[in-house]
């Protein structure tokens, strides 16, 4: 009897010889790549030269949103957690869903959910290189439009214009759930319903928020029906707004109030998004993907609320030379909310160095009240060992995450 197998063959070297034989037939193989793959990549060049059908990941996701009801989450930050919350709420409900997410959900150990019955597909809508313009959402949340990726867009105005165009792609009869106070002006088609949301205002918002004893409860206020005593499965204040947006998408999709409450309480989070690695009476250590000044500010404020009176240190690896060049002052302002900052060299990702752009641009502008250190990433574990901070948060989208297990063990030894 034939047994279906799932999975993928993976290799890490840029080597045409490692392309599997099953992927060498252009009549049966669709090649999908992401913006992380440079145009001169040897294997991508092989497929181009041999006439393969090649699509960006965003194009494939766009096809799915035309064939199904796409529930999309766009925005400078908050996309991954909000879309993962929405996917979990739907998946554990009678509605169910498919999902293509931007992080590994702790509930499922994957960023992919497949349903044999649901017509809904939850998608993280990425604004990098305008990828989200391939989508045709049924309903979309926009969490934030703080300018980012200016190496691609050039100006703040072009960035905001990209979001305006994205809103025009929502299909008639669909929905836009827009965070209050955004500079971007939506341009939806006739027949699209627009809602607002935020922590305490808008069509969707929270009331009667209760934070204490490591738990967060609130009442969800909604034009589609209020829900009392919602519990956050990952009880950090930043997730109140994320949860409001996720619950709005769930209500639009027909999930019941009891299913929503159950899904919110059982959501376990996403790897590297407020991801607690250690939590005991001697030290707390968590990692967070925050790599934009606004994200870092929100993360630090949430940590401050959880650990009032504690000394809090951040280990931060800036991500991209261009982002550091464009926002080094804002990074310094956000990081200055901390008691201690351990700053490493810039993670270049796809970029080459820019003369004069280093982590010192941030370091030199940190508030004088902040204990600070500029170091190589290899030296971080020993610096953590010598620190007297109570709470450590590792911030950034680079490769410093690989030191998290070692840092965890050092803090356990306290």
Order of alpha helices (4+ residues) and beta strands (2+ residues): beta-alpha-beta-alpha-beta-alpha-beta-beta-beta-beta-alpha-alpha-beta-beta-beta-beta-beta-alpha-alpha-beta-beta-alpha-beta-alpha-beta-alpha-beta-alpha-beta-alpha
